Amino acid sequence: MAARPAAVIVERAYKYYGKKDKPDYKPVLNYLSMTVEKGTIYGLLGASGCGKTTLLSCIVGRRKLDGGSIWVLGGKPGEKGSGVPGPRVGYMPQDIALVAEFSVRDAVYYFGRIYGMPMQKLVERFEFLTNLLDLPSGGRLIKSLSGGQQRRVSLAAALVHDPELLILDEPTVGLDPVLRERIWDFLTDLARGGTSVIITTHYIDETKQAHKIGLLRDGQLLDEDSPSEILRKYDCDTLEEAFLKMALRQHEVSNRRRSTLTASPDVIPDSSIVNNVDSRYESREDFNIVTSSTDMLNTKENTSDRRNKSKARYKAVLIKSIQQFSRHPGGLIFSVLFPIIQVVAFFMAVGNDPKDLHVAVVNEEAASSPYGLDICKNESLVSVIRRDDDTCDTYMLSCWFLEEVEKRNLFQVPYNTTNEAKQAVATRSMYAALHFSRNFSSALEMRVTEGNVKDDVLEASNVAVWLDTADYQISNFVKLQLHKAYEKFTKRAMIACGRNEDLVQIPVRFKEPIYGSMDSQMVGFMAPGIMITIIFFLPAIVTSTLMISDRLEGVWERSAVAGVLAREMLHVHCVLQAVVILLQTLEMMALAYLGYSLPSKGSLFTCGALLFLQGLSGMCYGFLLSVLCSSYTLSFFISTGSFYPMILLSGIVWPLEGMSAGLKAVAITLPFTIPSMSLRDIMEKGSSITAPGVYNGFLVTLAWIVLTLGLCFLRLKYNKT
């Protein structure tokens, strides 16, 4: 009788973790031979950590062997046109590996779409599997289900497309015994129809229903045969007893080998050892015979079929990503509303001039008048009287000075003594203390008209000011406003006296700025850098979170087994993320230029293009975080840890000219520094993209995109598992 064609053959397989001559170099699979005939149920038994899951990953083409060979459905996993990974295999991993935001229906439909199933067929199949596996309501979300319910949905996702080879890693754990029996009956019917089934389980007795079982221990296949033949061969009543006998025999053989072999057990066995291995580890059938069936051979797909399958996978991943994103309210708020919140918070809280500052004033000149301090409130007060001989009499000039001070949003609070005023500044109830002497006006007049005056007259003509310079920004703002108030006050007095207004000004004249305005505020300087940092880090965090989530939940791995290529997953994510980045860019520009009237002398399109590219650069940085980090926590640590150095060294908080030469060289290579300058040049100077200061920002942004993507590809290339 001709041998039955094999669906899976594993010939002397070796799989090791780590590198040779390193402490972590340990075997996960040793040498074994395994054959799964077409149309049979193969039960793979073994304790946790013996290599079952690793072996299944090798069979579906997600891991490679260090030695030996694997043939699946007539071809080698991963070969072009083999369908493995792909639609010929149905795979249920040990983990749930489903998107938590999916509904039960979405989870099953997702894998059906990957395989290109028509919608009508998919609906029919879902109804059938719902009845078979007693699935929860199709609208319930995966994250709301119990562990057993999630496993049933995971099993349905593996069965939806009726594959040729079904690989189930512990599918019945935690299930009701009646449901387990129903599942085994269904698997038996599938096997009669020609489907090959490999199933791992902790329930050894239930594998009596399998056509063939293999007993795996410490990476070695101890034996494989039908359950009845295993019991007969080892003269046992139960499979547990047979397994125990095999384990004891393996232990004895291993001890004998260790005592006779000089080679280290942690290196791959050489050919002499392999050739002398016990017969129970060798293949039971001739390799050429069992794979010669014409229906098991690889067939080349034409271009049209490949395109159709690729379109189906793209469509499935696109729908999956949209559903996953739309059902995550935190992600929606973070991506859509957070840019608005950040921009509004910045423009409302940062960079604007301080308002409603109160200063303590000791005005001895006004206090000595008959009307006291109320004299400054007299709107008819005339402080400068011009005589016929072109000389002037001055009176209560301190009132004029304080009037100019209040125009600068520095509001006076009268105090009786300088000690009281300085104490108010010390307790932070006042921002500055000002003192005017009793003869301030006459002393100032003498200083201006005579020039060479005594020291006491010179001192009396000064306005004494005490500040709290521990508050650096406020004290500098008060200084600036007092200087501007003095400039306006002296001009007013000189004009009233008919003299040249420049006579008492400092001999430094600031002309109209080359760029910007005389009254520019800090917000205009900081805004370009803040907008770039926002548009960079939002996509970085979203991308790294989604990618790590899919990887940790096993969705990425399971999708890859179903045939989805890594580039297809990345393409879809890039398209969707680009749409989100475009929306974020438009939001920020509308708020900045329309809502808060930020300067926009240059092309808004150029501004938008630079911001959009910065968003893509952030997305690529997120890709890099996702391949470097094994958890959300590590990703957040790195993203947060890199955020502050980039901000502090970008020139947004403090100018680059204040840094050392070495630190400045590092700062200009960061993704924010030069692009922030470029965006500022577009907004304030009206520079075009052909200006070096602008296109350098684009070049730095593109360089970061290329660099981060290159590092991602290198990481993935050398860490494929």
DRENNUPA-444419 format. One line per 3 residues: number of its first residue (from 1); their letters; for each residue x, y, z of C-alpha. Coordinates in pm, 1 decimal. Each point is the difference from the previous one (the first is absolute). Layout:
! DRENNUPA-444419
NUM	A	X,Y,Z; ...
//
This chain:
! DRENNUPA-444419
1	MAA	0.0,0.0,0.0; 139.9,341.8,-98.6; 109.8,233.4,275.4
4	RPA	-237.6,276.9,86.3; 132.7,343.8,-113.8; 142.8,211.8,279.2
7	AVI	-122.6,348.3,81.4; 292.0,83.3,232.5; 345.2,-155.0,26.1
10	VER	266.6,113.6,244.3; 338.1,-168.2,-60.3; 264.6,16.1,272.4
13	AYK	-81.8,352.3,110.5; 223.3,213.5,216.5; -99.9,326.8,158.7
16	YYG	224.4,185.3,245.7; -30.2,332.3,180.0; 296.9,231.2,44.4
19	KKD	346.6,-17.4,-153.3; 260.8,-273.3,14.3; 249.9,19.5,285.5
22	KPD	-239.3,227.4,191.5; -174.5,-85.5,329.7; -345.8,55.8,-152.4
25	YKP	63.1,-248.6,-285.3; -252.1,-271.9,82.6; -197.0,-249.8,-206.5
28	VLN	-375.7,49.0,-26.5; -40.6,-278.2,-255.2; 252.7,-278.7,-33.5
31	YLS	14.4,-246.5,-284.5; -332.5,-159.5,-88.6; -197.2,-142.3,-291.5
34	MTV	-373.4,57.1,-27.0; -254.3,-90.3,-267.0; -362.7,114.7,-22.1
37	EKG	-198.7,-179.2,-268.9; -267.8,173.9,-199.1; -350.7,-35.0,141.7
40	TIY	114.4,-93.1,350.8; -11.0,156.0,346.3; 344.4,18.2,155.5
43	GLL	7.7,59.2,375.4; 325.0,159.6,116.9; 48.6,-54.8,371.5
46	GAS	258.6,130.7,241.4; 54.8,207.6,310.1; 23.7,377.9,-11.5
49	GCG	336.7,112.7,-133.8; 75.8,-321.9,-187.5; -8.1,177.6,-340.0
52	KTT	-356.0,-55.2,-128.3; -74.2,364.6,-75.7; 348.2,50.7,-148.8
55	LLS	-49.6,-300.2,-228.1; -337.3,130.8,-117.0; 155.4,340.5,-73.0
58	CIV	258.4,-172.7,-217.0; -270.3,-197.1,-182.6; -196.3,316.2,-87.0
61	GRR	318.4,171.7,-117.9; 37.0,260.8,273.5; 325.6,-141.9,136.4
64	KLD	292.5,-168.3,-169.1; 181.8,-314.3,99.2; 372.3,-6.6,69.4
67	GGS	13.0,-334.0,-177.7; -225.2,-258.5,-160.9; -295.9,61.7,-230.4
70	IWV	-375.9,49.4,12.5; -245.0,-74.6,-280.2; -357.4,123.7,28.3
73	LGG	-265.0,-82.5,-262.2; 268.7,-97.9,-248.6; 220.3,308.8,37.6
76	KPG	231.3,171.6,241.9; -160.5,265.2,224.1; 75.5,349.8,-119.5
79	EKG	68.3,-98.0,-359.5; -175.7,203.8,-266.1; -329.8,-158.0,-97.0
82	SGV	-0.5,-252.7,285.6; -296.3,163.6,173.2; 180.1,-40.1,332.8
85	PGP	-18.1,244.0,167.7; -326.3,74.7,-171.7; -349.1,-124.4,-72.9
88	RVG	79.8,-372.3,-13.3; 56.1,-4.3,376.4; -240.6,77.4,280.5
91	YMP	189.3,93.8,315.6; -119.3,49.8,355.0; 289.5,106.5,225.5
94	QDI	22.9,-71.3,369.2; -72.7,366.0,78.8; -334.4,154.5,-97.8
97	ALV	165.6,224.7,-264.6; -312.0,203.5,-79.8; -49.1,375.9,-8.7
100	AEF	-160.2,94.6,331.4; -207.4,277.0,-163.2; -153.9,-244.4,-250.3
103	SVR	-346.4,-141.8,36.9; -40.6,-376.7,-28.6; -123.7,40.1,-357.9
106	DAV	283.8,237.9,-90.8; 262.3,-242.3,131.7; -123.1,-285.3,-219.3
109	YYF	-68.2,223.8,-300.0; 351.6,145.5,19.1; 164.6,-333.9,-74.0
112	GRI	-265.8,-85.9,-257.7; 80.1,321.4,-186.1; 372.4,-81.1,11.1
115	YGM	-74.8,-322.6,-184.1; -217.3,182.6,-255.2; -325.6,-170.1,95.6
118	PMQ	-315.7,145.1,-162.5; -224.0,178.1,248.8; -292.2,-238.8,-49.3
121	KLV	223.7,-298.9,66.5; 149.0,177.2,300.6; -343.3,68.7,150.0
124	ERF	-104.8,-362.9,-48.9; 322.7,-128.4,150.4; -33.2,230.5,301.5
127	EFL	-352.8,-124.2,70.1; 118.4,-359.5,-22.8; 293.1,57.1,237.4
130	TNL	-221.0,194.0,242.1; -226.5,-302.7,34.5; 286.8,-248.8,9.0
133	LDL	210.3,176.8,262.7; -281.4,168.9,189.3; 155.2,342.6,-65.6
136	PSG	-121.1,310.8,187.2; -210.1,261.4,-177.4; 174.4,131.2,-310.5
139	GRL	-9.7,358.3,123.0; 180.4,-59.0,330.9; 354.8,130.8,23.0
142	IKS	286.3,-243.3,48.7; 129.7,188.2,304.1; -334.7,-52.7,176.6
145	LSG	5.1,-381.2,-38.5; 121.9,-260.7,246.0; 314.4,-199.1,-72.8
148	GQQ	-192.8,-305.1,-119.2; -221.3,208.6,-228.9; 306.3,167.8,-150.2
151	RRV	156.5,-339.3,-74.2; -314.1,-108.9,-183.0; 9.5,313.6,-214.2
154	SLA	369.5,-63.4,-65.9; -81.7,-352.8,-113.7; -276.0,131.8,-227.6
157	AAL	250.4,237.7,-162.3; 225.3,-298.1,-81.9; -287.8,-202.4,-147.2
160	VHD	-174.5,272.7,-198.8; 160.7,-71.1,-340.3; -4.4,-382.9,17.1
163	PEL	378.9,-47.5,-41.8; 190.1,-304.3,-126.0; 216.6,-12.0,311.9
166	LIL	-134.7,98.5,341.2; 245.6,69.6,280.7; -153.7,51.5,344.2
169	DEP	215.3,80.0,302.1; -196.6,-111.8,308.1; -344.4,97.2,-134.9
172	TVG	-204.2,-176.0,268.8; 160.2,148.1,311.7; -268.0,127.7,236.9
175	LDP	-291.1,-119.7,-215.7; -307.3,-187.7,112.7; 45.7,-381.8,-36.7
178	VLR	-312.0,-24.2,-216.9; 132.9,271.7,-231.2; 340.6,-172.6,-10.4
181	ERI	-166.8,-318.3,-115.1; -194.6,192.3,-266.8; 322.3,157.0,-127.3
184	WDF	172.3,-337.2,-23.9; -293.5,-141.5,-194.7; 24.9,294.1,-239.7
187	LTD	374.8,-49.4,-42.5; -60.2,-366.2,-77.1; -246.6,98.2,-273.6
190	LAR	256.1,244.3,-143.0; 262.8,-275.0,-10.4; -237.6,-227.0,-190.5
193	GGT	-30.9,277.1,-256.8; 376.4,10.0,-51.0; 102.6,274.9,243.9
196	SVI	312.2,-63.9,203.6; -13.6,106.5,363.7; 286.2,53.6,245.1
199	ITT	-122.3,64.0,351.6; 186.5,49.6,326.1; -174.6,-52.0,330.5
202	HYI	56.9,-49.3,370.8; -283.5,-253.9,10.7; 188.1,-315.8,-95.4
205	DET	-302.3,-229.8,17.2; -196.2,203.3,-255.8; 266.6,-74.2,-264.0
208	KQA	-126.8,-357.2,-10.5; -229.0,133.2,-270.7; 301.7,105.2,-211.6
211	HKI	121.7,-224.4,-277.7; 358.1,49.8,104.5; 177.6,150.7,298.4
214	GLL	353.6,121.1,51.5; 156.2,26.8,345.0; 246.0,289.2,29.9
217	RDG	237.4,43.4,293.4; 302.3,229.2,32.1; -15.7,77.2,-370.8
220	QLL	4.9,-368.5,-106.0; -282.4,-200.2,-150.5; -5.6,-312.7,216.1
223	DED	-239.0,-189.0,-223.7; -289.5,49.9,-241.8; -270.6,-250.8,-88.8
226	SPS	-371.6,-61.6,42.1; -122.7,9.0,361.5; -86.4,-371.6,-3.7
229	EIL	340.2,-92.5,-140.3; 174.1,218.2,265.0; -191.0,-181.4,275.6
232	RKY	78.9,-340.4,-148.9; 365.2,77.0,-62.0; 63.2,116.3,358.5
235	DCD	-245.9,-245.0,160.3; -195.3,274.5,180.2; -363.1,68.5,75.6
238	TLE	25.6,378.5,-28.0; 197.0,242.6,-212.1; 133.0,163.3,316.8
241	EAF	170.2,-328.5,97.1; 144.0,-35.2,-350.0; 129.4,356.2,9.6
244	LKM	167.6,-69.9,335.9; 175.6,-309.6,-135.1; 127.6,193.2,-302.5
247	ALR	126.4,280.4,222.2; 186.5,-240.7,228.2; 155.5,-175.0,-299.7
250	QHE	107.5,334.4,-148.9; 155.3,98.6,332.3; 202.9,-325.4,10.5
253	VSN	116.6,42.4,-359.5; 101.8,361.7,64.6; 203.7,-101.6,306.4
256	RRR	183.0,-271.0,-199.3; 78.0,244.2,-279.7; 130.7,266.1,236.5
259	STL	237.7,-253.4,150.0; 137.4,-112.1,-338.6; -6.3,315.6,-214.0
262	TAS	262.4,268.3,46.7; -192.4,259.2,-199.1; -199.5,259.6,188.1
265	PDV	-374.8,-73.0,8.7; -70.5,366.0,-76.5; 136.5,-10.0,-355.1
268	IPD	-177.8,-125.6,-310.4; 54.7,-376.9,-39.0; 244.9,-93.0,-274.1
271	SSI	-84.5,-234.4,-282.2; 138.6,-307.4,170.6; -229.3,44.5,298.0
274	VNN	-297.0,63.3,-226.0; 66.7,-309.2,-204.1; 19.8,-213.6,313.7
277	VDS	-317.7,131.6,157.6; -257.5,-248.9,125.0; -243.0,-126.4,-261.0
280	RYE	-294.6,155.4,179.8; 134.8,344.3,-101.4; 28.0,-85.6,-370.3
283	SRE	-260.8,52.0,-270.7; -231.3,-293.8,-44.9; -61.7,55.1,-368.8
286	DFN	207.0,75.7,-304.1; 7.6,375.3,-50.1; -41.7,-6.5,-377.6
289	IVT	-300.0,-233.0,12.3; -205.6,185.0,255.0; 33.0,336.8,-174.1
292	SST	-53.4,-110.7,-356.0; -374.5,54.3,-19.5; -72.6,247.4,-277.0
295	DML	-258.0,189.4,202.3; 265.3,79.7,262.8; 253.8,158.6,-235.2
298	NTK	61.0,374.5,-16.0; -176.2,180.1,-279.6; 109.9,338.0,-123.3
301	ENT	-254.4,275.8,29.2; -57.4,229.2,-290.3; 39.6,374.4,42.4
304	SDR	-375.5,62.3,11.6; -51.2,-245.9,286.2; 283.2,152.5,199.2
307	RNK	-142.5,347.6,-47.9; -347.7,-109.0,103.8; 132.0,-168.2,313.7
310	SKA	211.3,303.4,82.5; -302.5,230.1,-43.2; -202.6,-223.6,231.3
313	RYK	271.5,18.1,266.3; 33.2,377.2,-34.0; -377.2,35.9,31.8
316	AVL	-9.4,-222.0,310.0; 283.3,184.1,172.9; -149.1,339.3,-93.1
319	IKS	-340.7,-87.6,146.1; 168.6,-149.0,304.7; 206.3,314.7,60.9
322	IQQ	-299.1,232.7,-42.6; -214.8,-206.3,236.2; 281.0,-34.9,251.0
325	FSR	63.5,373.9,-1.7; -363.6,113.4,-4.6; -92.7,-220.4,296.9
328	HPG	281.1,131.4,214.0; -139.1,325.9,143.6; 326.1,82.8,170.3
331	GLI	185.9,-24.4,-329.5; -258.4,214.1,-178.3; 14.4,271.0,264.4
334	FSV	378.0,-13.0,7.4; 38.4,23.2,-377.7; -275.4,248.2,-87.4
337	LFP	-66.2,215.7,305.7; 339.1,-2.5,168.8; 170.5,218.6,-265.5
340	IIQ	-276.9,258.3,45.7; 34.9,-11.3,378.2; 377.8,35.8,-17.9
343	VVA	-2.2,287.9,-248.3; -271.4,188.2,189.5; 182.0,-56.5,329.4
346	FFM	322.5,131.4,-149.8; -146.9,315.0,-151.9; -200.0,77.8,312.4
349	AVG	271.0,-71.3,255.6; 344.7,36.9,-159.2; 186.9,284.3,-167.4
352	NDP	-243.2,288.1,62.2; 94.6,309.2,199.6; -89.6,-12.5,371.0
355	KDL	-306.9,199.7,94.0; -138.0,171.9,312.4; 331.3,35.3,179.5
358	HVA	-8.4,220.4,309.0; 295.5,208.2,116.0; 53.2,174.8,334.3
361	VVN	49.5,376.6,-37.8; 144.5,238.4,260.5; -65.4,345.2,-151.2
364	EEA	137.0,256.3,247.7; -43.7,276.4,-258.2; -377.1,-45.9,-20.5
367	ASS	-35.2,-67.8,372.2; 162.4,338.6,81.3; -255.3,196.0,-208.2
370	PYG	-306.4,164.1,161.2; -223.8,-259.3,-163.2; 212.6,-300.7,90.7
373	LDI	4.1,-302.4,-230.6; -334.3,100.7,-149.5; 175.6,271.3,-197.9
376	CKN	101.7,-258.0,-260.3; -368.7,-76.4,-56.4; -69.0,360.0,-103.8
379	ESL	-58.1,-14.2,-375.1; 64.0,376.7,-32.4; 346.5,-27.4,150.6
382	VSV	264.8,173.4,-214.5; 350.4,-120.5,80.9; 194.2,211.6,-253.2
385	IRR	-51.8,376.5,-40.8; 184.7,168.9,-283.8; 121.8,358.6,66.7
388	DDD	44.5,279.6,-253.2; 378.2,-28.8,20.2; -19.9,-361.9,-124.9
391	TCD	67.8,-140.9,344.3; -236.5,-234.8,180.1; -135.0,-50.0,349.5
394	TYM	-66.3,-362.9,101.7; -245.1,-121.7,261.9; -97.1,-351.6,106.0
397	LSC	180.5,-177.8,-287.3; -26.8,-318.2,206.8; -374.4,-3.0,-78.1
400	WFL	72.0,2.7,-372.0; 252.1,-281.8,38.2; -245.7,-216.8,196.1
403	EEV	-267.1,69.8,-258.6; 227.7,-146.5,-269.1; 79.5,-293.8,228.0
406	EKR	-368.5,-90.2,34.3; -36.3,6.8,-377.6; 249.5,-288.4,6.5
409	NLF	-227.6,-213.0,221.3; 207.3,72.4,311.5; -253.7,117.7,256.6
412	QVP	119.0,210.0,294.2; -80.0,-69.3,362.8; 104.6,289.8,232.1
415	YNT	224.3,-68.1,301.1; 124.4,242.5,265.4; 361.7,-110.5,31.2
418	TNE	255.6,-181.2,-213.1; 42.2,-268.6,266.3; -369.1,-87.2,-20.6
421	AKQ	15.4,-3.8,-380.2; 306.8,-226.1,-6.2; -162.1,-233.6,253.5
424	AVA	-301.3,-30.6,-231.7; 234.0,-109.8,-281.9; 173.4,-242.9,235.4
427	TRS	-333.8,-164.2,85.7; -90.8,-12.0,-372.4; -312.9,208.0,43.3
430	MYA	164.1,261.5,-227.0; 223.8,-51.7,-304.6; 212.1,315.1,43.9
433	ALH	46.1,301.8,227.9; 45.0,354.8,-136.8; 113.4,310.1,192.3
436	FSR	-29.5,367.3,-104.1; 182.4,260.6,210.7; -171.9,309.8,138.4
439	NFS	170.0,229.6,-256.4; -4.7,-241.2,-294.8; -137.3,249.3,-257.9
442	SAL	236.1,288.9,85.9; 301.7,-229.1,20.0; -81.5,-153.4,-336.7
445	EMR	-42.1,346.3,-153.0; 339.6,110.5,133.1; 160.4,-320.9,-127.6
448	VTE	-133.0,60.8,-349.2; 62.5,373.8,-25.1; 329.2,34.3,183.0
451	GNV	157.7,-340.7,-58.9; 277.0,36.9,261.3; -184.3,-25.3,331.9
454	KDD	84.8,-110.6,351.3; -27.9,-363.8,100.7; -299.2,58.7,227.1
457	VLE	-190.1,165.4,-285.4; 95.8,-283.0,-232.1; -121.4,-256.5,255.2
460	ASN	-330.1,184.9,53.0; -69.3,-5.2,-376.9; 20.0,-381.0,-16.0
463	VAV	-292.1,-240.8,35.5; 117.5,-269.9,241.5; -126.3,-350.5,-87.3
466	WLD	25.8,-322.1,201.6; -78.6,-333.3,-175.0; -22.3,-365.8,91.0
469	TAD	243.0,-138.1,-261.8; -54.0,-353.0,124.4; -303.0,13.4,-230.0
472	YQI	211.4,45.9,-311.4; -269.8,45.8,-262.2; -222.6,235.0,201.5
475	SNF	290.5,217.3,116.7; 129.6,36.8,-355.3; -348.1,84.9,-122.8
478	VKL	-36.3,269.3,268.8; 340.7,142.3,-93.8; -101.1,20.7,-364.1
481	QLH	-332.3,165.5,76.8; 160.3,258.2,231.0; 252.7,89.4,-268.5
484	KAY	-280.1,40.8,-253.7; -200.1,207.7,248.9; 303.3,224.5,58.6
487	EKF	44.3,42.3,-376.0; -363.7,106.2,-46.3; 5.0,223.3,309.7
490	TKR	312.4,192.5,-103.4; -123.7,48.4,-354.3; -326.3,140.3,134.3
493	AMI	183.1,237.9,236.9; 244.9,120.1,-266.5; -276.9,67.6,-251.4
496	ACG	-197.0,194.0,264.4; 310.6,209.3,69.4; 71.6,53.7,-367.1
499	RNE	331.6,-178.3,3.4; 145.6,-277.9,-211.6; -156.4,-322.4,123.5
502	DLV	319.7,-198.3,-64.9; 196.4,213.1,244.9; -66.0,-224.3,299.8
505	QIP	-17.0,-334.6,-182.9; 278.5,-254.6,15.6; 231.6,50.0,-300.5
508	VRF	-102.8,-333.6,-152.4; -281.3,15.6,-250.6; -177.9,-322.3,-99.4
511	KEP	-127.3,37.0,-353.9; -283.7,-195.8,-155.8; 88.8,-374.0,19.5
514	IYG	119.7,-174.7,-314.0; -239.7,-284.7,80.1; -281.8,-4.8,252.0
517	SMD	-140.9,300.1,185.2; 105.2,231.3,282.5; -263.2,-152.8,228.4
520	SQM	67.3,-368.3,-77.5; -79.8,-249.9,272.8; 162.7,-324.3,110.1
523	VGF	-298.4,-198.7,-125.7; 94.3,76.3,-360.3; 350.3,-135.7,59.2
526	MAP	-105.2,-318.4,179.9; -305.1,-92.4,-209.6; 185.7,-163.2,-296.7
529	GIM	199.0,-229.6,228.1; -301.1,-89.0,213.0; -209.4,-87.1,-306.4
532	ITI	277.6,-223.7,-134.0; 44.1,-183.4,331.3; -373.9,-63.2,27.0
535	IFF	-32.0,-135.2,-354.1; 310.2,-218.0,49.7; -73.6,-169.8,329.9
538	LPA	-372.9,-69.1,-40.5; 49.6,-238.4,-298.8; 307.0,-148.5,171.1
541	IVT	-197.9,-98.8,309.0; -306.3,-121.2,-193.6; 209.0,-206.9,-241.6
544	STL	216.9,-164.2,264.4; -305.7,-77.8,215.2; -200.9,-160.7,-281.5
547	MIS	294.7,-200.8,-130.9; 103.2,-128.2,342.4; -364.1,-78.0,79.3
550	DRL	-40.7,-213.1,-312.1; 326.4,-179.5,68.9; -64.2,-70.4,368.2
553	EGV	-354.8,-117.4,-65.2; 131.3,-234.2,-272.5; -212.1,162.9,-272.0
556	WER	300.9,82.7,-217.3; 138.0,-355.6,22.7; -334.0,-163.6,-67.5
559	SAV	-68.0,230.0,-294.0; 341.7,-90.1,-141.2; -83.6,-371.6,24.2
562	AGV	-319.7,75.4,-191.0; 214.1,144.7,-278.5; 5.8,372.3,75.6
565	LAR	340.4,143.2,-88.7; 179.4,238.7,232.9; 13.9,265.0,-271.5
568	EML	-377.0,-24.0,-45.5; -56.8,66.3,369.3; 243.8,292.4,-12.0
571	HVH	-148.1,145.0,-319.7; -348.8,6.8,147.2; 120.3,152.0,326.4
574	CVL	197.3,265.4,-190.1; -302.1,97.4,-210.1; -235.4,27.0,298.2
577	QAV	256.2,178.3,213.0; 74.4,241.2,-285.9; -370.0,90.9,-10.9
580	VIL	3.1,62.9,375.6; 318.8,207.5,-28.0; -155.8,206.4,-279.5
583	LQT	-303.9,65.5,219.2; 224.6,98.4,292.0; 200.4,232.9,-226.3
586	LEM	-313.9,174.7,-125.2; -131.3,31.9,357.3; 316.3,164.2,126.7
589	MAL	35.9,234.4,-295.6; -363.0,112.2,24.0; 38.7,72.8,371.2
592	AYL	338.5,168.6,-31.8; -56.5,215.3,-308.6; -373.3,63.3,14.9
595	GYS	-84.6,-36.3,366.4; 305.9,170.3,151.5; 121.9,209.4,-296.1
598	LPS	350.5,-142.8,-6.9; 222.5,176.3,-260.0; -13.7,-170.3,-339.7
601	KGS	201.7,206.6,-245.4; 109.4,-304.1,-198.1; -186.5,-280.3,-173.9
604	LFT	-247.5,-181.6,221.9; 34.1,-301.4,-227.5; 374.8,-14.1,73.4
607	CGA	-72.0,27.4,373.3; -254.4,-281.1,-25.3; 236.7,-219.3,-203.6
610	LLF	277.1,35.9,258.8; -239.2,-78.0,287.5; -140.8,-301.3,-187.2
613	LQG	348.4,-138.9,-66.4; 84.5,49.2,368.0; -306.8,-209.3,83.0
616	LSG	120.9,-275.5,-234.0; 342.3,22.1,163.7; -166.8,-47.1,338.3
619	MCY	-190.0,-300.3,-135.6; 327.6,-157.0,-116.9; 147.9,69.0,343.0
622	GFL	-299.7,-186.1,142.1; 79.3,-294.4,-230.2; 352.3,-3.4,139.3
625	LSV	-127.2,1.9,358.8; -237.7,-286.4,-77.3; 277.4,-226.8,-133.6
628	LCS	247.2,94.3,272.8; -234.7,-25.4,297.9; -155.3,-316.5,135.6
631	SYT	-269.4,173.6,206.4; -208.6,315.5,29.2; 191.6,101.1,311.0
634	LSF	338.9,-5.5,-170.1; -143.9,185.2,-298.9; -141.3,275.1,222.7
637	FIS	328.3,26.3,189.7; 199.9,45.4,-320.3; -248.3,237.4,-164.2
640	TGS	-25.6,216.2,314.1; 372.4,-18.7,62.8; 78.1,112.1,-355.2
643	FYP	-270.8,268.2,-8.9; 151.6,233.1,260.2; 359.3,-2.4,-131.9
646	MIL	-131.1,71.3,-349.0; -211.6,290.0,129.0; 275.0,147.6,218.1
649	LSG	266.1,-19.9,-272.0; -215.9,119.4,-288.8; 35.3,372.7,68.2
652	IVW	-367.7,38.6,87.9; 54.7,47.4,372.9; 343.6,162.9,-17.6
655	PLE	208.0,116.1,-300.1; 269.5,-224.2,-145.1; 247.4,285.2,39.9
658	GMS	-11.6,-60.3,374.9; 133.4,-355.7,-37.3; 353.7,-129.8,-28.5
661	AGL	133.5,-74.6,-347.6; -19.7,-377.6,48.4; -352.6,5.4,133.8
664	KAV	-107.5,236.5,-275.7; 133.9,-247.7,-260.0; -217.4,-271.4,154.8
667	AIT	-302.3,230.0,22.2; -9.1,86.1,-370.5; -24.7,-371.5,-89.7
670	LPF	-322.0,-46.7,198.9; -332.3,-18.7,-185.9; -139.2,328.8,139.4
673	TIP	285.2,250.7,-5.8; 52.1,92.0,-366.2; -364.0,-69.8,-102.7
676	SMS	-114.6,243.0,273.6; 229.0,265.4,-143.8; -130.6,-74.7,-348.3
679	LRD	-362.5,34.7,105.6; 83.5,327.0,178.9; 167.3,132.6,-316.1
682	IME	-309.3,-80.5,-204.9; -233.1,163.6,249.4; 202.0,307.5,101.9
685	KGS	219.4,67.1,-304.9; -219.6,-131.8,-280.5; 284.7,-225.1,-123.6
688	SIT	-78.3,-244.9,-279.9; 98.9,-364.0,-18.6; 298.6,91.3,-218.6
691	APG	159.4,193.3,288.2; 276.7,-200.2,176.4; -153.7,69.6,338.6
694	VYN	-321.0,-171.2,-115.1; 109.3,-291.8,-213.6; 255.4,-102.8,265.5
697	GFL	-295.6,-63.8,231.9; -159.9,-224.1,-262.3; 330.2,-184.5,-53.7
700	VTL	46.1,-65.2,373.4; -358.4,-128.1,26.8; 45.4,-235.4,-297.6
703	AWI	333.3,-116.9,141.2; -169.7,-97.5,327.6; -267.6,-191.2,-190.9
706	VLT	263.0,-193.8,-195.9; 214.6,-60.2,310.6; -280.7,-133.3,220.5
709	LGL	-142.3,-220.7,-275.2; 347.4,-135.3,-73.5; 51.6,-88.7,365.1
712	CFL	-341.2,-169.9,3.5; 87.2,-218.0,-299.4; 337.1,-92.7,149.3
715	RLK	-162.2,-95.1,328.7; -265.4,-210.0,-171.2; 256.7,-164.3,-226.3
718	YNK	220.4,-122.3,283.1; -279.7,-73.8,248.4; -259.8,-180.4,-208.3
721	T	-152.2,-188.3,288.4
//
